[in-house]
């Protein structure tokens, strides 16, 4: 079953704050990816909410996440790809960062393989999932909602 979008706000630390910060950067916001939802991240969230005519409350819930995400696939580059790679680093329980895609912003074969493996694992509970390597809204929600985190 698909998990709900996480709700994050000022004062939160760690997952999924770095992913949020990468996605804000993808939208042209100037924030440091430090895993802390501080004043600059809060200001960037509120500016995005204002720009998209959303409630300017600084809270990142389902509506704001949907405004932040973009479909990504092999060959893409950028901060949203870094966000995807960050999510796979969170899932990497090995303690060895090389066992997950490097956070380099390039959706190459290693990231594609991780996405397809994740889709394949999700198919066990959601047989309608297509294993195509595309990170769409459904997959973003699965990643951010923490599905299959060990």
N, CA, C and O atoms as a GROMACS GRO file, in nm:
protein
  600
    1UNK      N    1   0.084  -0.118   0.000
    1UNK     CA    2   0.000   0.000   0.000
    1UNK      C    3   0.089   0.125   0.000
    1UNK      O    4   0.187   0.132   0.074
    2UNK      N    5   0.055   0.221  -0.082
    2UNK     CA    6   0.130   0.344  -0.093
    2UNK      C    7   0.121   0.422   0.037
    2UNK      O    8   0.012   0.445   0.089
    3UNK      N    9   0.234   0.462   0.089
    3UNK     CA   10   0.240   0.538   0.214
    3UNK      C   11   0.209   0.684   0.185
    3UNK      O   12   0.230   0.731   0.073
    4UNK      N   13   0.159   0.758   0.286
    4UNK     CA   14   0.128   0.900   0.263
    4UNK      C   15   0.256   0.982   0.245
    4UNK      O   16   0.365   0.943   0.287
    5UNK      N   17   0.238   1.098   0.182
    5UNK     CA   18   0.349   1.191   0.171
    5UNK      C   19   0.392   1.232   0.312
    5UNK      O   20   0.306   1.249   0.399
    6UNK      N   21   0.520   1.247   0.336
    6UNK     CA   22   0.562   1.294   0.468
    6UNK      C   23   0.525   1.442   0.486
    6UNK      O   24   0.508   1.513   0.387
    7UNK      N   25   0.513   1.485   0.608
    7UNK     CA   26   0.488   1.626   0.638
    7UNK      C   27   0.611   1.676   0.712
    7UNK      O   28   0.648   1.623   0.818
    8UNK      N   29   0.674   1.778   0.657
    8UNK     CA   30   0.795   1.835   0.719
    8UNK      C   31   0.778   1.986   0.732
    8UNK      O   32   0.706   2.049   0.655
    9UNK      N   33   0.845   2.041   0.831
    9UNK     CA   34   0.836   2.184   0.858
    9UNK      C   35   0.960   2.230   0.932
    9UNK      O   36   1.048   2.151   0.966
   10UNK      N   37   0.965   2.359   0.955
   10UNK     CA   38   1.080   2.421   1.022
   10UNK      C   39   1.111   2.346   1.152
   10UNK      O   40   1.023   2.315   1.232
   11UNK      N   41   1.240   2.320   1.171
   11UNK     CA   42   1.286   2.249   1.290
   11UNK      C   43   1.315   2.102   1.264
   11UNK      O   44   1.386   2.038   1.341
   12UNK      N   45   1.260   2.047   1.154
   12UNK     CA   46   1.286   1.907   1.123
   12UNK      C   47   1.429   1.889   1.074
   12UNK      O   48   1.489   1.979   1.015
   13UNK      N   49   1.481   1.769   1.099
   13UNK     CA   50   1.618   1.736   1.057
   13UNK      C   51   1.618   1.597   0.998
   13UNK      O   52   1.531   1.515   1.029
   14UNK      N   53   1.714   1.571   0.912
   14UNK     CA   54   1.734   1.440   0.849
   14UNK      C   55   1.625   1.413   0.745
   14UNK      O   56   1.558   1.505   0.698
   15UNK      N   57   1.608   1.285   0.711
   15UNK     CA   58   1.516   1.246   0.603
   15UNK      C   59   1.375   1.294   0.631
   15UNK      O   60   1.327   1.278   0.743
   16UNK      N   61   1.307   1.350   0.534
   16UNK     CA   62   1.342   1.374   0.395
   16UNK      C   63   1.387   1.517   0.366
   16UNK      O   64   1.373   1.564   0.253
   17UNK      N   65   1.441   1.587   0.467
   17UNK     CA   66   1.479   1.727   0.447
   17UNK      C   67   1.585   1.745   0.337
   17UNK      O   68   1.570   1.836   0.256
   18UNK      N   69   1.692   1.662   0.330
   18UNK     CA   70   1.785   1.682   0.218
   18UNK      C   71   1.717   1.669   0.081
   18UNK      O   72   1.748   1.744  -0.012
   19UNK      N   73   1.626   1.575   0.069
   19UNK     CA   74   1.553   1.557  -0.057
   19UNK      C   75   1.472   1.682  -0.087
   19UNK      O   76   1.472   1.730  -0.201
   20UNK      N   77   1.404   1.736   0.012
   20UNK     CA   78   1.330   1.860  -0.004
   20UNK      C   79   1.423   1.971  -0.052
   20UNK      O   80   1.389   2.046  -0.143
   21UNK      N   81   1.540   1.982   0.009
   21UNK     CA   82   1.633   2.088  -0.028
   21UNK      C   83   1.682   2.073  -0.172
   21UNK      O   84   1.695   2.172  -0.243
   22UNK      N   85   1.710   1.950  -0.214
   22UNK     CA   86   1.747   1.929  -0.355
   22UNK      C   87   1.633   1.969  -0.447
   22UNK      O   88   1.657   2.033  -0.550
   23UNK      N   89   1.510   1.934  -0.411
   23UNK     CA   90   1.396   1.968  -0.496
   23UNK      C   91   1.373   2.118  -0.501
   23UNK      O   92   1.335   2.172  -0.605
   24UNK      N   93   1.394   2.187  -0.390
   24UNK     CA   94   1.386   2.333  -0.390
   24UNK      C   95   1.492   2.393  -0.483
   24UNK      O   96   1.465   2.488  -0.556
   25UNK      N   97   1.612   2.338  -0.479
   25UNK     CA   98   1.720   2.385  -0.567
   25UNK      C   99   1.683   2.362  -0.714
   25UNK      O  100   1.714   2.444  -0.799
   26UNK      N  101   1.618   2.249  -0.742
   26UNK     CA  102   1.572   2.221  -0.879
   26UNK      C  103   1.477   2.330  -0.927
   26UNK      O  104   1.472   2.362  -1.046
   27UNK      N  105   1.401   2.387  -0.833
   27UNK     CA  106   1.306   2.494  -0.865
   27UNK      C  107   1.371   2.632  -0.866
   27UNK      O  108   1.302   2.733  -0.878
   28UNK      N  109   1.504   2.636  -0.852
   28UNK     CA  110   1.576   2.764  -0.858
   28UNK      C  111   1.592   2.833  -0.724
   28UNK      O  112   1.639   2.947  -0.719
   29UNK      N  113   1.554   2.769  -0.617
   29UNK     CA  114   1.568   2.828  -0.483
   29UNK      C  115   1.711   2.808  -0.434
   29UNK      O  116   1.772   2.704  -0.460
   30UNK      N  117   1.763   2.907  -0.364
   30UNK     CA  118   1.899   2.900  -0.313
   30UNK      C  119   1.894   2.852  -0.168
   30UNK      O  120   1.865   2.928  -0.077
   31UNK      N  121   1.923   2.723  -0.150
   31UNK     CA  122   1.928   2.664  -0.016
   31UNK      C  123   2.049   2.571  -0.009
   31UNK      O  124   2.091   2.513  -0.110
   32UNK      N  125   2.103   2.558   0.109
   32UNK     CA  126   2.211   2.464   0.135
   32UNK      C  127   2.149   2.329   0.165
   32UNK      O  128   2.050   2.321   0.239
   33UNK      N  129   2.204   2.223   0.110
   33UNK     CA  130   2.156   2.089   0.140
   33UNK      C  131   2.232   2.041   0.263
   33UNK      O  132   2.341   1.984   0.254
   34UNK      N  133   2.171   2.066   0.379
   34UNK     CA  134   2.236   2.032   0.506
   34UNK      C  135   2.149   1.942   0.595
   34UNK      O  136   2.189   1.905   0.705
   35UNK      N  137   2.029   1.908   0.547
   35UNK     CA  138   1.942   1.821   0.624
   35UNK      C  139   1.871   1.889   0.739
   35UNK      O  140   1.808   1.822   0.821
   36UNK      N  141   1.879   2.022   0.748
   36UNK     CA  142   1.811   2.095   0.854
   36UNK      C  143   1.711   2.192   0.793
   36UNK      O  144   1.746   2.275   0.710
   37UNK      N  145   1.587   2.181   0.836
   37UNK     CA  146   1.480   2.268   0.787
   37UNK      C  147   1.486   2.395   0.872
   37UNK      O  148   1.410   2.412   0.968
   38UNK      N  149   1.578   2.483   0.835
   38UNK     CA  150   1.598   2.607   0.907
   38UNK      C  151   1.532   2.724   0.837
   38UNK      O  152   1.445   2.705   0.752
   39UNK      N  153   1.574   2.847   0.873
   39UNK     CA  154   1.510   2.967   0.819
   39UNK      C  155   1.520   2.980   0.666
   39UNK      O  156   1.425   3.024   0.602
   40UNK      N  157   1.634   2.943   0.607
   40UNK     CA  158   1.648   2.957   0.461
   40UNK      C  159   1.560   2.856   0.386
   40UNK      O  160   1.500   2.888   0.284
   41UNK      N  161   1.553   2.734   0.438
   41UNK     CA  162   1.465   2.634   0.376
   41UNK      C  163   1.320   2.678   0.392
   41UNK      O  164   1.241   2.666   0.299
   42UNK      N  165   1.285   2.728   0.510
   42UNK     CA  166   1.150   2.776   0.535
   42UNK      C  167   1.115   2.888   0.437
   42UNK      O  168   1.007   2.888   0.379
   43UNK      N  169   1.205   2.984   0.420
   43UNK     CA  170   1.180   3.096   0.327
   43UNK      C  171   1.165   3.045   0.184
   43UNK      O  172   1.080   3.095   0.109
   44UNK      N  173   1.246   2.947   0.145
   44UNK     CA  174   1.237   2.892   0.009
   44UNK      C  175   1.104   2.818  -0.011
   44UNK      O  176   1.044   2.828  -0.118
   45UNK      N  177   1.060   2.745   0.090
   45UNK     CA  178   0.932   2.675   0.081
   45UNK      C  179   0.818   2.776   0.068
   45UNK      O  180   0.731   2.761  -0.017
   46UNK      N  181   0.820   2.879   0.151
   46UNK     CA  182   0.714   2.980   0.146
   46UNK      C  183   0.714   3.054   0.012
   46UNK      O  184   0.607   3.086  -0.041
   47UNK      N  185   0.832   3.083  -0.042
   47UNK     CA  186   0.840   3.150  -0.173
   47UNK      C  187   0.781   3.061  -0.282
   47UNK      O  188   0.709   3.109  -0.369
   48UNK      N  189   0.812   2.932  -0.277
   48UNK     CA  190   0.756   2.839  -0.375
   48UNK      C  191   0.604   2.831  -0.359
   48UNK      O  192   0.531   2.833  -0.458
   49UNK      N  193   0.558   2.822  -0.235
   49UNK     CA  194   0.414   2.816  -0.210
   49UNK      C  195   0.345   2.942  -0.263
   49UNK      O  196   0.238   2.934  -0.322
   50UNK      N  197   0.406   3.057  -0.241
   50UNK     CA  198   0.350   3.183  -0.292
   50UNK      C  199   0.343   3.181  -0.444
   50UNK      O  200   0.241   3.216  -0.504
   51UNK      N  201   0.454   3.141  -0.507
   51UNK     CA  202   0.461   3.137  -0.653
   51UNK      C  203   0.356   3.044  -0.713
   51UNK      O  204   0.301   3.073  -0.820
   52UNK      N  205   0.326   2.934  -0.646
   52UNK     CA  206   0.232   2.834  -0.697
   52UNK      C  207   0.090   2.854  -0.644
   52UNK      O  208   0.003   2.770  -0.664
   53UNK      N  209   0.067   2.968  -0.574
   53UNK     CA  210  -0.066   2.999  -0.518
   53UNK      C  211  -0.114   2.891  -0.419
   53UNK      O  212  -0.231   2.855  -0.418
   54UNK      N  213  -0.022   2.843  -0.338
   54UNK     CA  214  -0.054   2.746  -0.233
   54UNK      C  215  -0.058   2.819  -0.099
   54UNK      O  216  -0.014   2.933  -0.088
   55UNK      N  217  -0.112   2.753   0.002
   55UNK     CA  218  -0.111   2.811   0.137
   55UNK      C  219   0.034   2.835   0.177
   55UNK      O  220   0.116   2.743   0.175
   56UNK      N  221   0.067   2.958   0.213
   56UNK     CA  222   0.204   2.995   0.249
   56UNK      C  223   0.227   2.971   0.398
   56UNK      O  224   0.240   3.065   0.476
   57UNK      N  225   0.232   2.843   0.434
   57UNK     CA  226   0.247   2.809   0.576
   57UNK      C  227   0.383   2.750   0.610
   57UNK      O  228   0.411   2.724   0.727
   58UNK      N  229   0.468   2.728   0.510
   58UNK     CA  230   0.600   2.671   0.536
   58UNK      C  231   0.597   2.522   0.565
   58UNK      O  232   0.701   2.463   0.594
   59UNK      N  233   0.481   2.462   0.558
   59UNK     CA  234   0.467   2.318   0.584
   59UNK      C  235   0.468   2.246   0.449
   59UNK      O  236   0.393   2.281   0.358
   60UNK      N  237   0.554   2.145   0.440
   60UNK     CA  238   0.561   2.066   0.317
   60UNK      C  239   0.482   1.938   0.338
   60UNK      O  240   0.529   1.844   0.401
   61UNK      N  241   0.362   1.938   0.284
   61UNK     CA  242   0.273   1.823   0.288
   61UNK      C  243   0.243   1.780   0.145
   61UNK      O  244   0.315   1.818   0.053
   62UNK      N  245   0.138   1.702   0.126
   62UNK     CA  246   0.107   1.648  -0.006
   62UNK      C  247   0.101   1.750  -0.120
   62UNK      O  248   0.155   1.726  -0.228
   63UNK      N  249   0.037   1.864  -0.096
   63UNK     CA  250   0.020   1.963  -0.204
   63UNK      C  251   0.154   2.025  -0.241
   63UNK      O  252   0.185   2.041  -0.359
   64UNK      N  253   0.233   2.060  -0.142
   64UNK     CA  254   0.364   2.122  -0.171
   64UNK      C  255   0.459   2.020  -0.233
   64UNK      O  256   0.534   2.055  -0.324
   65UNK      N  257   0.458   1.895  -0.186
   65UNK     CA  258   0.544   1.793  -0.248
   65UNK      C  259   0.510   1.782  -0.396
   65UNK      O  260   0.599   1.777  -0.481
   66UNK      N  261   0.380   1.777  -0.428
   66UNK     CA  262   0.340   1.762  -0.569
   66UNK      C  263   0.386   1.881  -0.653
   66UNK      O  264   0.414   1.867  -0.772
   67UNK      N  265   0.394   1.999  -0.591
   67UNK     CA  266   0.443   2.117  -0.662
   67UNK      C  267   0.594   2.111  -0.685
   67UNK      O  268   0.647   2.177  -0.776
   68UNK      N  269   0.663   2.033  -0.604
   68UNK     CA  270   0.809   2.024  -0.612
   68UNK      C  271   0.859   1.915  -0.706
   68UNK      O  272   0.963   1.931  -0.770
   69UNK      N  273   0.788   1.806  -0.715
   69UNK     CA  274   0.840   1.690  -0.788
   69UNK      C  275   0.828   1.707  -0.939
   69UNK      O  276   0.741   1.777  -0.990
   70UNK      N  277   0.920   1.641  -1.008
   70UNK     CA  278   0.919   1.638  -1.154
   70UNK      C  279   0.954   1.496  -1.197
   70UNK      O  280   1.031   1.428  -1.129
   71UNK      N  281   0.898   1.453  -1.307
   71UNK     CA  282   0.929   1.320  -1.358
   71UNK      C  283   1.073   1.318  -1.407
   71UNK      O  284   1.117   1.408  -1.478
   72UNK      N  285   1.144   1.214  -1.369
   72UNK     CA  286   1.285   1.199  -1.408
   72UNK      C  287   1.308   1.058  -1.459
   72UNK      O  288   1.242   0.962  -1.416
   73UNK      N  289   1.406   1.047  -1.552
   73UNK     CA  290   1.439   0.917  -1.612
   73UNK      C  291   1.586   0.919  -1.654
   73UNK      O  292   1.655   1.020  -1.644
   74UNK      N  293   1.632   0.803  -1.700
   74UNK     CA  294   1.771   0.788  -1.743
   74UNK      C  295   1.808   0.896  -1.845
   74UNK      O  296   1.732   0.926  -1.937
   75UNK      N  297   1.925   0.954  -1.825
   75UNK     CA  298   1.974   1.060  -1.911
   75UNK      C  299   1.952   1.198  -1.853
   75UNK      O  300   2.017   1.294  -1.895
   76UNK      N  301   1.861   1.212  -1.756
   76UNK     CA  302   1.835   1.342  -1.693
   76UNK      C  303   1.950   1.378  -1.598
   76UNK      O  304   2.023   1.292  -1.549
   77UNK      N  305   1.961   1.506  -1.575
   77UNK     CA  306   2.062   1.559  -1.481
   77UNK      C  307   1.998   1.668  -1.397
   77UNK      O  308   1.897   1.727  -1.436
   78UNK      N  309   2.057   1.693  -1.281
   78UNK     CA  310   2.011   1.805  -1.200
   78UNK      C  311   1.983   1.770  -1.056
   78UNK      O  312   2.010   1.660  -1.009
   79UNK      N  313   1.929   1.869  -0.988
   79UNK     CA  314   1.904   1.858  -0.844
   79UNK      C  315   1.793   1.758  -0.812
   79UNK      O  316   1.798   1.693  -0.708
   80UNK      N  317   1.693   1.744  -0.899
   80UNK     CA  318   1.588   1.644  -0.874
   80UNK      C  319   1.647   1.504  -0.881
   80UNK      O  320   1.605   1.415  -0.808
   81UNK      N  321   1.745   1.484  -0.968
   81UNK     CA  322   1.812   1.353  -0.975
   81UNK      C  323   1.891   1.330  -0.847
   81UNK      O  324   1.894   1.219  -0.795
   82UNK      N  325   1.955   1.435  -0.796
   82UNK     CA  326   2.025   1.423  -0.667
   82UNK      C  327   1.926   1.382  -0.558
   82UNK      O  328   1.959   1.302  -0.470
   83UNK      N  329   1.804   1.437  -0.563
   83UNK     CA  330   1.702   1.402  -0.464
   83UNK      C  331   1.669   1.253  -0.471
   83UNK      O  332   1.656   1.187  -0.368
   84UNK      N  333   1.656   1.201  -0.592
   84UNK     CA  334   1.630   1.057  -0.609
   84UNK      C  335   1.745   0.976  -0.552
   84UNK      O  336   1.724   0.880  -0.479
   85UNK      N  337   1.866   1.016  -0.586
   85UNK     CA  338   1.985   0.944  -0.537
   85UNK      C  339   1.995   0.953  -0.386
   85UNK      O  340   2.037   0.856  -0.321
   86UNK      N  341   1.959   1.065  -0.329
   86UNK     CA  342   1.957   1.081  -0.182
   86UNK      C  343   1.862   0.979  -0.120
   86UNK      O  344   1.893   0.919  -0.018
   87UNK      N  345   1.745   0.960  -0.182
   87UNK     CA  346   1.649   0.863  -0.130
   87UNK      C  347   1.707   0.722  -0.130
   87UNK      O  348   1.681   0.645  -0.038
   88UNK      N  349   1.784   0.688  -0.232
   88UNK     CA  350   1.845   0.554  -0.234
   88UNK      C  351   1.958   0.543  -0.132
   88UNK      O  352   1.982   0.434  -0.081
   89UNK      N  353   2.027   0.652  -0.103
   89UNK     CA  354   2.127   0.648   0.003
   89UNK      C  355   2.060   0.623   0.139
   89UNK      O  356   2.114   0.553   0.224
   90UNK      N  357   1.941   0.681   0.159
   90UNK     CA  358   1.865   0.659   0.284
   90UNK      C  359   1.830   0.511   0.299
   90UNK      O  360   1.834   0.457   0.409
   91UNK      N  361   1.797   0.446   0.188
   91UNK     CA  362   1.759   0.305   0.190
   91UNK      C  363   1.879   0.210   0.202
   91UNK      O  364   1.861   0.091   0.226
   92UNK      N  365   1.996   0.261   0.184
   92UNK     CA  366   2.117   0.179   0.185
   92UNK      C  367   2.155   0.145   0.329
   92UNK      O  368   2.220   0.224   0.398
   93UNK      N  369   2.115   0.029   0.373
   93UNK     CA  370   2.139  -0.014   0.511
   93UNK      C  371   2.277  -0.078   0.528
   93UNK      O  372   2.312  -0.120   0.638
   94UNK      N  373   2.355  -0.086   0.421
   94UNK     CA  374   2.483  -0.156   0.427
   94UNK      C  375   2.590  -0.080   0.504
   94UNK      O  376   2.686  -0.139   0.553
   95UNK      N  377   2.573   0.051   0.514
   95UNK     CA  378   2.678   0.132   0.574
   95UNK      C  379   2.786   0.167   0.473
   95UNK      O  380   2.878   0.243   0.504
   96UNK      N  381   2.776   0.114   0.353
   96UNK     CA  382   2.872   0.141   0.247
   96UNK      C  383   2.802   0.226   0.141
   96UNK      O  384   2.718   0.175   0.067
   97UNK      N  385   2.835   0.357   0.132
   97UNK     CA  386   2.766   0.444   0.038
   97UNK      C  387   2.779   0.401  -0.108
   97UNK      O  388   2.699   0.442  -0.192
   98UNK      N  389   2.880   0.321  -0.139
   98UNK     CA  390   2.898   0.278  -0.278
   98UNK      C  391   2.796   0.172  -0.320
   98UNK      O  392   2.790   0.136  -0.438
   99UNK      N  393   2.716   0.123  -0.226
   99UNK     CA  394   2.615   0.022  -0.259
   99UNK      C  395   2.484   0.085  -0.307
   99UNK      O  396   2.388   0.013  -0.335
  100UNK      N  397   2.480   0.215  -0.315
  100UNK     CA  398   2.363   0.288  -0.366
  100UNK      C  399   2.416   0.391  -0.466
  100UNK      O  400   2.535   0.422  -0.466
  101UNK      N  401   2.329   0.443  -0.551
  101UNK     CA  402   2.376   0.543  -0.647
  101UNK      C  403   2.443   0.661  -0.576
  101UNK      O  404   2.396   0.708  -0.473
  102UNK      N  405   2.554   0.706  -0.633
  102UNK     CA  406   2.623   0.823  -0.581
  102UNK      C  407   2.536   0.946  -0.606
  102UNK      O  408   2.470   0.956  -0.709
  103UNK      N  409   2.535   1.039  -0.512
  103UNK     CA  410   2.457   1.162  -0.527
  103UNK      C  411   2.538   1.258  -0.614
  103UNK      O  412   2.610   1.344  -0.564
  104UNK      N  413   2.524   1.239  -0.746
  104UNK     CA  414   2.602   1.319  -0.840
  104UNK      C  415   2.516   1.395  -0.941
  104UNK      O  416   2.568   1.469  -1.024
  105UNK      N  417   2.383   1.376  -0.934
  105UNK     CA  418   2.294   1.450  -1.023
  105UNK      C  419   2.284   1.396  -1.164
  105UNK      O  420   2.222   1.460  -1.249
  106UNK      N  421   2.343   1.279  -1.191
  106UNK     CA  422   2.336   1.218  -1.324
  106UNK      C  423   2.256   1.088  -1.316
  106UNK      O  424   2.294   0.996  -1.245
  107UNK      N  425   2.146   1.083  -1.388
  107UNK     CA  426   2.060   0.964  -1.389
  107UNK      C  427   2.117   0.868  -1.493
  107UNK      O  428   2.068   0.859  -1.605
  108UNK      N  429   2.220   0.799  -1.451
  108UNK     CA  430   2.288   0.704  -1.539
  108UNK      C  431   2.244   0.562  -1.512
  108UNK      O  432   2.140   0.539  -1.450
  109UNK      N  433   2.323   0.465  -1.557
  109UNK     CA  434   2.284   0.325  -1.545
  109UNK      C  435   2.270   0.276  -1.400
  109UNK      O  436   2.186   0.191  -1.373
  110UNK      N  437   2.351   0.327  -1.310
  110UNK     CA  438   2.342   0.282  -1.170
  110UNK      C  439   2.213   0.332  -1.106
  110UNK      O  440   2.144   0.256  -1.038
  111UNK      N  441   2.181   0.459  -1.127
  111UNK     CA  442   2.055   0.513  -1.074
  111UNK      C  443   1.936   0.444  -1.140
  111UNK      O  444   1.839   0.411  -1.073
  112UNK      N  445   1.945   0.423  -1.271
  112UNK     CA  446   1.838   0.354  -1.343
  112UNK      C  447   1.817   0.214  -1.285
  112UNK      O  448   1.703   0.171  -1.266
  113UNK      N  449   1.924   0.143  -1.257
  113UNK     CA  450   1.914   0.010  -1.199
  113UNK      C  451   1.850   0.012  -1.062
  113UNK      O  452   1.770  -0.076  -1.029
  114UNK      N  453   1.885   0.113  -0.980
  114UNK     CA  454   1.827   0.124  -0.846
  114UNK      C  455   1.677   0.153  -0.856
  114UNK      O  456   1.597   0.098  -0.780
  115UNK      N  457   1.639   0.240  -0.949
  115UNK     CA  458   1.498   0.274  -0.965
  115UNK      C  459   1.420   0.151  -1.010
  115UNK      O  460   1.312   0.122  -0.958
  116UNK      N  461   1.474   0.078  -1.107
  116UNK     CA  462   1.405  -0.041  -1.158
  116UNK      C  463   1.395  -0.149  -1.048
  116UNK      O  464   1.293  -0.217  -1.038
  117UNK      N  465   1.499  -0.165  -0.968
  117UNK     CA  466   1.494  -0.263  -0.859
  117UNK      C  467   1.388  -0.223  -0.757
  117UNK      O  468   1.316  -0.308  -0.704
  118UNK      N  469   1.379  -0.094  -0.729
  118UNK     CA  470   1.278  -0.044  -0.635
  118UNK      C  471   1.138  -0.068  -0.692
  118UNK      O  472   1.048  -0.115  -0.621
  119UNK      N  473   1.119  -0.037  -0.820
  119UNK     CA  474   0.990  -0.063  -0.884
  119UNK      C  475   0.955  -0.212  -0.880
  119UNK      O  476   0.841  -0.249  -0.853
  120UNK      N  477   1.054  -0.295  -0.906
  120UNK     CA  478   1.032  -0.439  -0.903
  120UNK      C  479   0.989  -0.484  -0.762
  120UNK      O  480   0.898  -0.565  -0.748
  121UNK      N  481   1.055  -0.432  -0.659
  121UNK     CA  482   1.020  -0.467  -0.521
  121UNK      C  483   0.879  -0.418  -0.487
  121UNK      O  484   0.805  -0.487  -0.416
  122UNK      N  485   0.840  -0.300  -0.537
  122UNK     CA  486   0.707  -0.248  -0.511
  122UNK      C  487   0.598  -0.330  -0.580
  122UNK      O  488   0.485  -0.336  -0.532
  123UNK      N  489   0.634  -0.393  -0.692
  123UNK     CA  490   0.536  -0.473  -0.767
  123UNK      C  491   0.478  -0.586  -0.683
  123UNK      O  492   0.366  -0.630  -0.709
  124UNK      N  493   0.552  -0.632  -0.585
  124UNK     CA  494   0.501  -0.740  -0.499
  124UNK      C  495   0.369  -0.699  -0.433
  124UNK      O  496   0.279  -0.781  -0.417
  125UNK      N  497   0.358  -0.572  -0.395
  125UNK     CA  498   0.236  -0.524  -0.330
  125UNK      C  499   0.144  -0.447  -0.423
  125UNK      O  500   0.025  -0.432  -0.395
  126UNK      N  501   0.198  -0.400  -0.534
  126UNK     CA  502   0.121  -0.321  -0.631
  126UNK      C  503   0.150  -0.375  -0.770
  126UNK      O  504   0.234  -0.320  -0.841
  127UNK      N  505   0.083  -0.483  -0.811
  127UNK     CA  506   0.115  -0.548  -0.940
  127UNK      C  507   0.098  -0.460  -1.063
  127UNK      O  508   0.144  -0.497  -1.171
  128UNK      N  509   0.032  -0.346  -1.050
  128UNK     CA  510   0.013  -0.258  -1.166
  128UNK      C  511   0.135  -0.170  -1.194
  128UNK      O  512   0.139  -0.100  -1.295
  129UNK      N  513   0.232  -0.173  -1.105
  129UNK     CA  514   0.352  -0.090  -1.125
  129UNK      C  515   0.430  -0.140  -1.246
  129UNK      O  516   0.454  -0.260  -1.260
  130UNK      N  517   0.469  -0.046  -1.331
  130UNK     CA  518   0.549  -0.078  -1.448
  130UNK      C  519   0.696  -0.057  -1.410
  130UNK      O  520   0.732   0.046  -1.354
  131UNK      N  521   0.778  -0.154  -1.441
  131UNK     CA  522   0.922  -0.143  -1.416
  131UNK      C  523   0.984  -0.082  -1.540
  131UNK      O  524   1.022  -0.153  -1.634
  132UNK      N  525   0.994   0.052  -1.539
  132UNK     CA  526   1.042   0.124  -1.657
  132UNK      C  527   1.155   0.224  -1.627
  132UNK      O  528   1.206   0.289  -1.718
  133UNK      N  529   1.193   0.236  -1.499
  133UNK     CA  530   1.300   0.327  -1.462
  133UNK      C  531   1.259   0.473  -1.454
  133UNK      O  532   1.345   0.559  -1.435
  134UNK      N  533   1.132   0.502  -1.467
  134UNK     CA  534   1.083   0.640  -1.463
  134UNK      C  535   1.036   0.673  -1.322
  134UNK      O  536   0.957   0.600  -1.262
  135UNK      N  537   1.086   0.785  -1.269
  135UNK     CA  538   1.044   0.831  -1.138
  135UNK      C  539   0.930   0.931  -1.160
  135UNK      O  540   0.953   1.049  -1.187
  136UNK      N  541   0.807   0.880  -1.149
  136UNK     CA  542   0.688   0.962  -1.167
  136UNK      C  543   0.630   0.998  -1.030
  136UNK      O  544   0.693   0.969  -0.928
  137UNK      N  545   0.512   1.060  -1.026
  137UNK     CA  546   0.453   1.103  -0.899
  137UNK      C  547   0.432   0.987  -0.803
  137UNK      O  548   0.457   1.000  -0.683
  138UNK      N  549   0.386   0.872  -0.855
  138UNK     CA  550   0.366   0.756  -0.769
  138UNK      C  551   0.498   0.713  -0.704
  138UNK      O  552   0.504   0.689  -0.583
  139UNK      N  553   0.603   0.705  -0.786
  139UNK     CA  554   0.731   0.659  -0.732
  139UNK      C  555   0.791   0.761  -0.635
  139UNK      O  556   0.851   0.722  -0.535
  140UNK      N  557   0.775   0.891  -0.664
  140UNK     CA  558   0.820   0.992  -0.569
  140UNK      C  559   0.752   0.971  -0.434
  140UNK      O  560   0.818   0.974  -0.330
  141UNK      N  561   0.621   0.949  -0.435
  141UNK     CA  562   0.549   0.930  -0.310
  141UNK      C  563   0.599   0.805  -0.238
  141UNK      O  564   0.614   0.806  -0.116
  142UNK      N  565   0.624   0.698  -0.312
  142UNK     CA  566   0.676   0.575  -0.251
  142UNK      C  567   0.813   0.601  -0.190
  142UNK      O  568   0.841   0.554  -0.079
  143UNK      N  569   0.898   0.674  -0.261
  143UNK     CA  570   1.032   0.704  -0.209
  143UNK      C  571   1.024   0.792  -0.085
  143UNK      O  572   1.083   0.760   0.018
  144UNK      N  573   0.950   0.902  -0.095
  144UNK     CA  574   0.943   0.998   0.016
  144UNK      C  575   0.865   0.941   0.134
  144UNK      O  576   0.895   0.972   0.250
  145UNK      N  577   0.766   0.857   0.106
  145UNK     CA  578   0.686   0.799   0.213
  145UNK      C  579   0.758   0.688   0.289
  145UNK      O  580   0.708   0.638   0.389
  146UNK      N  581   0.878   0.651   0.240
  146UNK     CA  582   0.957   0.553   0.312
  146UNK      C  583   0.926   0.408   0.281
  146UNK      O  584   0.962   0.320   0.359
  147UNK      N  585   0.860   0.382   0.170
  147UNK     CA  586   0.828   0.242   0.138
  147UNK      C  587   0.957   0.164   0.119
  147UNK      O  588   1.050   0.209   0.053
  148UNK      N  589   0.959   0.044   0.176
  148UNK     CA  590   1.069  -0.051   0.167
  148UNK      C  591   1.198  -0.005   0.232
  148UNK      O  592   1.305  -0.055   0.197
  149UNK      N  593   1.191   0.089   0.325
  149UNK     CA  594   1.312   0.125   0.400
  149UNK      C  595   1.336   0.015   0.503
  149UNK      O  596   1.247  -0.019   0.581
  150UNK      N  597   1.458  -0.041   0.504
  150UNK     CA  598   1.485  -0.151   0.598
  150UNK      C  599   1.478  -0.105   0.743
  150UNK      O  600   1.498  -0.185   0.834
   0.00000   0.00000   0.00000
